[in-house]
Amino acid sequence: MKASLPFPEYPRPQLVRKDWLNLNGKWDYMGGKDVASAMDPAKPAELSGSDKILVPYCPESVISGIERKQEINMWYRRTFEVPSGWKDKDVIIHFDAVDHDATVFVNGQKAGKHAGGYDGFSFNISSLLKPGANTLVVAAYDPNDGRAPSGKNGPRGDYTYTSGIWQSVWLEPVSKTYIENIRLTPDVPNSRLKVTVKAAGGQVIAKVLDGKKSVSEVTGNASTEFYIPIKDAKLWSPDAPFLYDLKLSLRDNSGAVTDEVTSYFGMREVGLGKVNGVVRPLLNGKFLMQVGLLDQGYWPDGILTAPTDAGLKFDVEFTKRAGFNMIRKHMKTEPKRFYYWADKLGIMIWQDMPAIWYQNQDTAKVRTVFRKELKAVMDDNYNSPCITTWVPFNENWGAFDVKEITDWVKKYDPTRLVNGNSGFNNNPGYQKALGDPGNGDYVDTHIYIGPNDASKPDGKRAASLGEYGGIGLFVRGHMWPVENNAYGYEPTKTALSDRYVLLMDQVEQLMKYHGLSVAVYTQTTDVEHEINGLLTYDRAFEKMDVEKVRQVNQAVIQSGKALNDK
């Protein structure tokens, strides 16, 4: 990693343009309870005597160069020059994630504001720019009071608070009429891809490619659904994660091209069906046992932010190498490039919604914030074929209207499965468990250590063991400097590996004879005080024999595939 320019890779793999400018790197910074309020300010604060922060790492992290505790008010400033080749273009500024309320100023003028810590946003700043140096100021306000989605870094969460800018900031040039967004929906039964290209107007030329070979070409209208035929489609799966390339050109009424972007998509179908009379999740019409890892995406140096793109890839690659075919992305979202690696390497993703914590206080406001941000997270990540299941709630944390929200998620995105409340049998100590919502696509319990007494399918839902395991191993020199704990312990790497094999043998019995379809082991890495990962928190030490883990995982997955043939 270049210390001056974190994340130099293009940040949005499913909507790529040639020209862009990375604004990550050293910014001026001022923060804390005693500085000017950063909640929807009318004008930028003066950053006098400011520190330097390395964007996009949160101020609480070591790698940011700041390492503060819960700043609440955060002010960022930097200058930039618009490349000379962009002089006839509009300029869009992108923030891939800022926690939680962001207000953006360019040359002292307000460019816009956004609320939500887990979805990206952008503003057209063309009218605010001037020749030469331009000054960008970002005010970020995050009380981290549990009244907005904050997942594990909330006031009742387990880990270090994080706030402010925590994903990439970047600029790109566009024409007056340009492709603002795209929505891609594979339709496997009808051998086609449904496409919506959001733009102010114009015609869209869509070309699908398999490598350099042309598959299909269709003309449609902007902001109107159209279909691209995909004959004899190569289907996406963890075993064969094939991705088609997509080129989109926007033309005005005279036929001139005003914008061109490249993208990709995977043809895959997710649903429920009966296999030998048992309700199972199906991928491309077949039952595939989902053997997953709970992945919290925390890092000792960056906390919520991986140090590099290679770090994002590493976690997905390790999961794949260990023989898993699914990740439950727990209580947070990731940069787009994480999902790109999952798409490319072939890992199914269950995407959790980060929890709120005080859903029963100021309900009109707090619950509205949650619903709004849930929709934003779904929209932001809709195009990724790897995401096969949405998880609105976890173990009754911040849970409310679970039945209604589960139904809403299913209606809003009928192309994926929905697990309304993963681990509905568990609850935080301050709240009674709401119990099984009775709807959605999964009956899902969490059992530590498990896997005994895992859910059984009912007549309309598949059975999931959304979390189990959590067995710890102390590894000297690789532990967070707090009291370390787990749900159980083994004394050595060999013993832990053998225990995992035994657990998976038991999972296989539950799959074959009691209808279990999903098992999610806790967890990919240690996280702060938790020492129950397959890897230490620093990713430097493998706590299990990865080949042993891979072999038993693959044996169980193959045993599940055999059920399709009975």
VOGU-3710 file (C-alpha; in Angstrom, 3 decimals, decimal comma):
1> mkaslpfpey> 0,000/0,000/0,000  1,212/3,500/-0,790  0,952/5,292/2,525  -0,147/8,466/0,737  -2,875/6,836/-1,356  -4,825/4,010/0,282  -7,048/1,857/-1,946  -5,719/2,893/-5,367  -7,994/0,343/-7,082  -11,119/1,557/-8,911
11> prpqlvrkdw> -13,747/1,404/-6,147  -16,928/0,450/-8,052  -16,376/-2,693/-10,162  -19,950/-2,949/-11,477  -20,059/0,563/-12,919  -16,605/1,442/-14,250  -15,439/4,543/-16,092  -11,920/5,150/-17,367  -11,332/8,492/-15,670  -11,430/9,064/-11,926
21> lnlngkwdym> -9,440/10,725/-9,161  -8,731/9,091/-5,806  -9,117/11,512/-2,888  -7,908/9,070/-0,240  -4,746/10,019/1,623  -3,746/12,673/4,173  -6,448/15,209/5,079  -6,534/17,946/7,705  -8,628/16,811/10,666  -10,257/18,232/13,777
31> ggkdvasamd> -12,620/16,344/16,065  -14,096/15,783/19,481  -16,967/16,781/21,740  -15,675/20,335/22,125  -15,282/21,362/18,470  -18,030/22,940/16,333  -21,075/20,719/15,875  -20,808/18,635/12,718  -24,540/17,886/12,613  -25,895/19,596/9,471
41> pakpaelsgs> -23,787/22,764/9,822  -24,649/25,790/7,690  -21,011/26,548/6,925  -17,653/24,817/7,270  -15,717/25,163/10,507  -12,240/26,665/10,642  -9,752/23,823/10,988  -7,105/25,764/12,864  -4,176/23,803/14,271  -5,645/20,645/12,814
51> dkilvpycpe> -4,131/17,178/12,832  -3,538/14,960/9,820  -5,696/11,888/9,249  -5,251/9,135/6,680  -8,582/8,764/4,836  -10,461/6,395/4,599  -9,519/5,027/8,034  -11,741/6,021/10,977  -10,216/8,347/13,590  -10,420/5,606/16,221
61> svisgierkq> -7,999/3,398/14,265  -4,216/3,212/14,570  -3,717/3,356/10,816  -5,555/6,698/10,589  -2,732/8,384/12,489  -5,252/9,847/14,957  -6,379/6,984/17,256  -9,025/8,869/19,221  -12,037/7,630/21,175  -15,574/8,399/19,977
71> einmwyrrtf> -15,115/11,821/18,461  -18,842/12,610/17,767  -17,942/15,757/15,775  -15,447/15,250/12,964  -14,172/17,822/10,474  -12,061/16,881/7,444  -10,404/19,178/4,900  -8,250/18,792/1,817  -7,592/20,577/-1,461  -7,708/19,109/-4,946
81> evpsgwkdkd> -7,353/20,212/-8,537  -9,656/18,990/-11,279  -7,603/17,314/-14,037  -7,321/19,510/-17,140  -8,855/16,798/-19,312  -12,144/17,135/-17,430  -12,833/20,763/-18,374  -15,987/20,041/-20,417  -17,356/17,516/-17,924  -19,510/17,595/-14,845
91> viihfdavdh> -17,730/16,346/-11,726  -19,275/13,907/-9,257  -17,859/13,371/-5,783  -18,386/9,921/-4,262  -18,295/8,866/-0,620  -18,494/5,097/-0,285  -19,360/5,276/3,453  -19,364/7,939/6,167  -20,688/7,216/9,668  -23,221/8,642/10,277
101> datvfvngqk> -24,400/12,125/9,188  -22,227/13,816/6,562  -22,327/17,373/5,226  -20,061/18,250/2,300  -18,738/21,713/1,397  -16,808/22,689/-1,714  -15,109/26,090/-1,685  -17,230/27,100/1,295  -20,564/26,206/-0,358  -22,748/23,304/0,783
111> agkhaggydg> -22,737/20,529/-1,824  -25,148/18,251/0,016  -25,731/16,063/3,038  -26,403/12,386/3,705  -27,501/10,252/6,641  -26,479/6,595/6,877  -23,252/4,887/7,860  -23,319/1,873/5,543  -24,316/3,054/2,069  -22,514/5,208/-0,487
121> fsfnissllk> -23,642/8,618/-1,734  -22,554/11,210/-4,283  -23,068/14,850/-5,290  -22,611/16,766/-8,528  -20,210/19,537/-7,488  -19,582/21,080/-10,932  -21,210/24,430/-10,143  -19,063/24,871/-7,022  -15,675/24,290/-8,657  -13,131/26,903/-9,720
131> pgantlvvaa> -9,865/26,774/-11,696  -6,835/25,617/-9,733  -7,060/24,498/-6,128  -10,484/23,644/-4,673  -11,148/23,184/-0,956  -13,230/20,230/0,205  -14,560/20,121/3,773  -16,553/17,206/5,201  -18,433/17,420/8,490  -19,271/14,004/9,963
141> ydpndgraps> -21,472/13,626/13,032  -21,788/10,313/14,853  -23,068/10,252/18,435  -22,966/6,427/18,282  -25,892/6,381/20,677  -27,606/3,265/19,338  -30,408/5,215/17,689  -29,115/4,573/14,173  -27,722/1,371/12,672  -24,298/0,753/14,202
151> gkngprgdyt> -23,959/-3,024/14,540  -21,213/-4,295/16,809  -19,638/-0,867/17,286  -22,721/0,605/18,961  -23,088/1,426/22,679  -24,219/-2,113/23,468  -21,917/-3,737/20,924  -18,736/-5,582/21,737  -16,021/-3,713/19,906  -14,230/-0,406/19,402
161> ytsgiwqsvw> -16,464/2,479/18,369  -15,879/3,706/14,836  -17,106/6,828/13,116  -16,537/9,278/10,295  -15,166/8,505/6,841  -14,388/4,778/6,637  -14,535/3,993/2,915  -13,032/5,628/-0,169  -13,637/9,195/-1,374  -13,230/9,855/-5,095
171> lepvsktyie> -14,130/12,053/-8,061  -15,194/11,196/-11,586  -16,047/13,228/-14,696  -19,366/12,707/-16,506  -21,332/14,317/-19,329  -24,462/16,384/-18,632  -26,492/13,286/-19,416  -24,839/10,209/-17,954  -25,489/6,765/-16,516  -26,303/7,499/-12,885
181> nirltpdvpn> -26,930/3,947/-11,772  -27,775/0,491/-13,081  -29,901/-2,357/-11,762  -29,161/-5,878/-12,986  -31,434/-8,862/-12,317  -30,615/-12,320/-13,692  -33,679/-14,203/-14,956  -32,371/-17,745/-15,381  -35,697/-19,513/-16,181  -36,255/-17,128/-19,118
191> srlkvtvkaa> -32,586/-17,048/-20,233  -32,268/-13,274/-19,938  -30,932/-10,392/-17,871  -33,270/-7,607/-16,761  -31,566/-4,211/-16,954  -32,541/-0,731/-15,812  -30,151/2,124/-16,599  -30,922/5,285/-14,658  -30,227/8,405/-16,742  -31,950/11,707/-17,532
201> ggqviakvld> -32,740/10,463/-21,032  -31,381/8,757/-24,111  -31,009/5,313/-25,611  -28,907/2,540/-24,119  -26,853/0,094/-26,178  -26,135/-2,962/-24,016  -23,518/-5,542/-25,058  -22,872/-8,779/-23,187  -19,485/-10,439/-23,569  -18,033/-13,808/-22,627
211> gkksvsevtg> -14,375/-12,819/-22,634  -13,977/-11,240/-26,074  -16,863/-13,185/-27,577  -20,106/-11,259/-28,108  -23,092/-12,979/-26,503  -25,904/-10,482/-27,032  -26,620/-6,877/-27,973  -29,825/-4,971/-27,247  -31,025/-1,371/-27,468  -33,278/-0,008/-24,731
221> nastefyipi> -34,414/3,283/-23,266  -32,911/4,971/-20,235  -34,823/4,561/-16,947  -36,996/1,844/-18,500  -36,622/-1,900/-17,883  -35,397/-3,947/-20,822  -34,144/-7,482/-21,271  -30,964/-8,925/-22,771  -31,265/-12,541/-23,954  -28,561/-14,859/-22,571
231> kdaklwspda> -28,849/-18,065/-24,566  -27,429/-21,240/-22,986  -26,256/-19,188/-20,024  -23,198/-20,184/-18,066  -24,512/-20,163/-14,518  -22,749/-18,629/-11,510  -22,089/-20,874/-8,509  -19,350/-21,328/-5,898  -18,026/-24,249/-7,965  -17,998/-22,220/-11,196
241> pflydlklsl> -18,297/-18,482/-10,488  -18,664/-17,397/-14,096  -19,188/-13,684/-14,706  -20,320/-12,074/-17,956  -18,958/-8,665/-18,927  -21,437/-5,918/-19,767  -20,821/-2,734/-21,768  -23,395/0,047/-21,639  -23,380/3,058/-23,975  -25,754/6,002/-23,571
251> rdnsgavtde> -26,702/7,918/-26,741  -28,601/11,161/-27,128  -31,274/11,890/-29,758  -28,642/12,653/-32,394  -26,957/9,284/-31,843  -23,874/10,758/-30,133  -22,462/8,688/-27,240  -22,701/10,704/-24,001  -21,496/8,007/-21,599  -19,960/4,556/-21,577
261> vtsyfgmrev> -19,484/2,206/-18,624  -18,443/-1,398/-18,137  -19,953/-3,809/-15,655  -20,385/-7,515/-15,006  -23,083/-9,880/-13,790  -23,618/-13,497/-12,818  -26,512/-15,626/-14,024  -27,853/-17,450/-11,008  -31,224/-18,268/-9,499  -31,935/-18,451/-5,773
271> glgkvngvvr> -35,074/-19,982/-4,316  -36,686/-22,581/-2,078  -37,868/-25,995/-3,120  -38,479/-29,486/-1,827  -35,745/-32,110/-2,101  -37,047/-35,541/-1,114  -39,940/-33,792/0,619  -37,691/-31,446/2,621  -37,762/-27,664/2,081  -34,245/-26,598/1,065
281> pllngkflmq> -32,580/-23,466/-0,347  -31,804/-23,996/-4,022  -29,107/-22,463/-6,188  -29,855/-22,842/-9,890  -32,563/-25,372/-9,062  -30,367/-27,667/-6,932  -29,802/-27,986/-3,208  -26,349/-26,835/-2,174  -25,500/-27,271/1,498  -24,338/-23,858/2,705
291> vglldqgywp> -21,221/-24,277/4,819  -20,357/-20,792/5,996  -18,253/-18,604/8,239  -19,481/-15,710/10,345  -17,341/-12,850/9,039  -17,326/-9,618/11,040  -14,784/-7,774/8,903  -12,798/-6,174/11,737  -9,064/-5,415/11,605  -6,633/-4,579/14,430
301> dgiltaptda> -5,172/-1,606/12,562  -8,207/-0,315/10,592  -11,082/-1,606/12,805  -14,025/-1,449/10,324  -11,745/-0,762/7,352  -9,389/-3,343/5,880  -5,867/-1,944/5,470  -5,847/-2,702/1,727  -7,856/-4,215/-1,098  -5,528/-7,214/-0,787
311> glkfdveftk> -6,840/-7,559/2,772  -10,434/-7,711/1,557  -9,433/-10,332/-1,002  -7,440/-12,297/1,577  -10,440/-12,959/3,808  -12,548/-14,183/0,879  -9,681/-16,267/-0,511  -8,985/-17,840/2,858  -12,662/-18,754/3,264  -12,597/-20,383/-0,161
321> ragfnmirkh> -9,308/-22,183/0,522  -10,732/-23,603/3,739  -13,550/-25,224/1,748  -16,440/-22,976/2,763  -18,938/-21,811/0,152  -20,689/-19,043/2,113  -19,927/-15,992/4,267  -22,415/-14,454/6,637  -21,307/-10,806/6,579  -22,171/-9,944/10,145
331> mktepkrfyy> -23,473/-6,570/11,326  -21,703/-4,446/8,705  -21,350/-3,846/5,007  -18,104/-3,775/3,054  -16,674/-1,756/0,170  -17,905/-2,799/-3,270  -14,619/-4,537/-3,945  -15,265/-7,073/-1,183  -18,394/-8,221/-3,008  -16,441/-8,160/-6,274
341> wadklgimiw> -13,968/-10,675/-4,813  -16,839/-12,833/-3,541  -18,476/-12,644/-6,987  -15,217/-13,503/-8,738  -13,934/-16,216/-6,397  -17,332/-17,824/-5,829  -18,612/-17,339/-2,273  -22,295/-16,891/-1,434  -22,960/-13,962/0,915  -25,616/-13,599/3,561
351> qdmpaiwyqn> -25,760/-9,846/4,131  -26,771/-8,710/7,609  -28,262/-5,318/8,299  -26,298/-3,551/11,080  -28,461/-3,364/14,188  -29,851/-0,391/16,008  -29,838/-0,729/19,791  -32,622/1,470/21,173  -35,506/0,590/18,862  -38,077/1,206/21,604
361> qdtakvrtvf> -37,022/4,800/22,313  -38,243/7,668/20,128  -39,722/4,985/17,906  -41,099/7,222/15,148  -37,624/8,563/14,444  -35,388/5,599/15,265  -37,395/2,941/13,453  -37,772/5,184/10,412  -33,988/5,600/10,278  -33,537/1,812/10,365
371> rkelkavmdd> -36,074/1,170/7,600  -34,560/3,881/5,380  -31,041/2,561/5,819  -32,090/-1,057/5,283  -33,490/-0,077/1,890  -30,330/1,909/1,088  -28,082/-1,058/1,917  -30,180/-3,349/-0,277  -30,114/-0,861/-3,164  -26,371/-0,285/-2,807
381> nynspcittw> -25,531/-3,982/-3,099  -28,376/-5,235/-5,285  -26,275/-6,113/-8,345  -23,840/-8,500/-6,635  -24,626/-12,096/-7,621  -22,797/-13,379/-4,538  -25,495/-11,980/-2,218  -28,107/-14,717/-1,932  -29,789/-13,889/1,410  -30,715/-10,715/3,283
391> vpfnenwgaf> -30,725/-10,798/7,109  -32,635/-7,815/8,564  -32,176/-8,766/12,241  -29,784/-10,777/14,403  -30,793/-12,365/17,726  -33,460/-9,737/18,465  -30,863/-6,947/18,657  -32,816/-3,820/17,877  -35,602/-6,007/16,532  -39,080/-4,600/15,892
401> dvkeitdwvk> -41,888/-5,427/13,489  -39,819/-8,456/12,431  -42,664/-10,168/10,600  -43,600/-7,022/8,660  -39,998/-6,097/7,807  -39,233/-9,661/6,688  -42,230/-9,533/4,354  -41,196/-6,097/3,083  -37,630/-7,246/2,292  -38,982/-10,281/0,445
411> kydptrlvng> -41,374/-8,135/-1,565  -38,731/-5,480/-2,320  -36,243/-8,086/-3,547  -38,027/-11,303/-4,531  -34,866/-12,564/-6,279  -33,181/-13,470/-2,979  -34,004/-15,375/0,188  -34,721/-13,596/3,473  -33,784/-14,699/6,975  -35,885/-12,316/9,057
421> nsgfnnnpgy> -34,259/-12,886/12,443  -31,173/-15,090/12,474  -31,011/-16,730/15,882  -34,516/-15,788/16,970  -34,022/-18,102/19,968  -31,384/-15,758/21,431  -31,763/-12,298/22,860  -29,677/-9,577/24,478  -29,984/-9,540/28,260  -32,009/-6,334/28,317
431> qkalgdpgng> -34,750/-7,643/26,034  -36,985/-10,690/25,854  -36,642/-12,874/22,752  -39,438/-12,219/20,286  -39,341/-15,813/19,086  -39,805/-17,243/15,622  -41,404/-14,632/13,334  -42,961/-17,538/11,424  -42,283/-16,090/7,966  -39,353/-15,524/5,639
441> dyvdthiyig> -37,395/-18,344/4,046  -35,512/-19,778/7,037  -36,128/-21,219/10,478  -32,870/-20,082/12,070  -31,474/-20,777/15,530  -28,032/-20,060/17,000  -26,522/-22,731/19,223  -23,171/-22,485/20,959  -21,312/-24,723/20,802  -23,849/-26,823/18,900
451> pndaskpdgk> -24,754/-28,131/16,409  -27,217/-30,219/18,417  -30,860/-29,088/18,512  -30,451/-27,022/15,345  -33,616/-25,843/13,609  -35,708/-28,255/11,592  -37,499/-27,158/8,426  -41,214/-26,543/8,505  -43,574/-26,884/5,585  -42,532/-23,626/3,960
461> raaslgeygg> -39,073/-22,672/5,306  -35,624/-24,209/5,208  -33,616/-24,910/8,368  -30,544/-22,861/9,185  -27,995/-22,971/11,978  -27,094/-19,308/11,617  -24,283/-19,448/14,203  -22,566/-22,270/16,056  -19,081/-23,295/17,171  -17,163/-20,382/18,614
471> iglfvrghmw> -14,405/-22,555/20,071  -11,315/-20,678/21,173  -7,576/-21,218/21,073  -5,124/-18,975/22,911  -2,211/-17,996/20,665  0,461/-16,072/22,548  1,655/-12,924/20,823  -1,459/-12,677/18,629  -4,167/-11,589/21,077  -5,865/-8,234/21,702
481> pvennaygye> -4,711/-6,747/25,039  -7,948/-7,413/26,949  -9,375/-10,468/28,706  -9,876/-13,010/25,923  -12,809/-15,393/25,727  -14,785/-17,872/23,631  -17,753/-20,272/24,018  -15,384/-23,184/24,646  -11,689/-23,918/24,337  -9,200/-26,418/22,990
491> ptktalsdry> -5,559/-26,542/24,102  -3,837/-27,015/20,734  -4,237/-26,422/17,016  -4,530/-30,186/16,477  -7,253/-30,563/19,097  -9,191/-27,583/17,705  -8,948/-28,971/14,172  -10,184/-32,392/15,281  -13,034/-30,780/17,219  -14,079/-28,881/14,088
501> vllmdqveql> -14,102/-32,102/12,053  -16,335/-33,709/14,689  -18,723/-30,735/14,614  -18,984/-30,956/10,822  -19,607/-34,701/11,028  -22,523/-33,852/13,319  -23,702/-31,125/10,917  -23,748/-33,734/8,159  -26,000/-35,968/10,248  -28,377/-33,065/10,835
511> mkyhglsvav> -28,348/-32,282/7,115  -29,066/-35,841/5,989  -31,593/-36,891/8,619  -33,107/-33,725/10,116  -33,327/-31,374/7,122  -30,596/-28,855/8,049  -29,497/-26,791/5,020  -27,144/-24,116/6,419  -24,394/-24,137/9,058  -22,432/-20,958/9,863
521> ytqttdvehe> -19,364/-21,450/12,047  -18,178/-18,643/14,314  -15,869/-17,239/12,975  -13,352/-16,242/10,283  -10,915/-14,407/12,566  -10,540/-13,536/16,196  -12,067/-10,114/16,901  -10,692/-8,038/19,782  -11,606/-10,021/22,939  -12,990/-13,008/21,002
531> inglltydra> -10,471/-15,779/20,273  -12,739/-18,162/18,368  -11,513/-17,516/14,828  -9,950/-19,856/12,317  -7,334/-17,110/12,084  -5,840/-14,842/14,714  -7,030/-11,234/14,593  -3,862/-10,161/12,735  -4,463/-12,951/10,145  -0,883/-14,126/10,798
541> fekmdvekvr> -1,597/-17,541/12,332  -3,943/-20,307/11,154  -5,484/-21,770/14,303  -6,792/-24,877/12,561  -5,279/-27,284/10,051  -6,828/-25,648/6,978  -6,500/-28,773/4,830  -8,408/-30,834/7,432  -11,089/-28,136/7,541  -11,300/-28,011/3,754
551> qvnqaviqsg> -11,638/-31,774/3,420  -14,496/-32,133/5,889  -16,295/-29,053/4,551  -16,124/-30,338/1,004  -17,194/-33,833/2,099  -20,331/-32,393/3,727  -21,081/-30,207/0,691  -20,716/-33,221/-1,626  -22,929/-35,285/0,670  -25,557/-32,563/0,340
561> kalndk> -25,312/-32,584/-3,456  -25,993/-36,324/-3,434  -29,420/-35,643/-1,896  -30,482/-34,097/-5,231  -30,076/-37,480/-6,914  -32,203/-39,569/-4,572
//
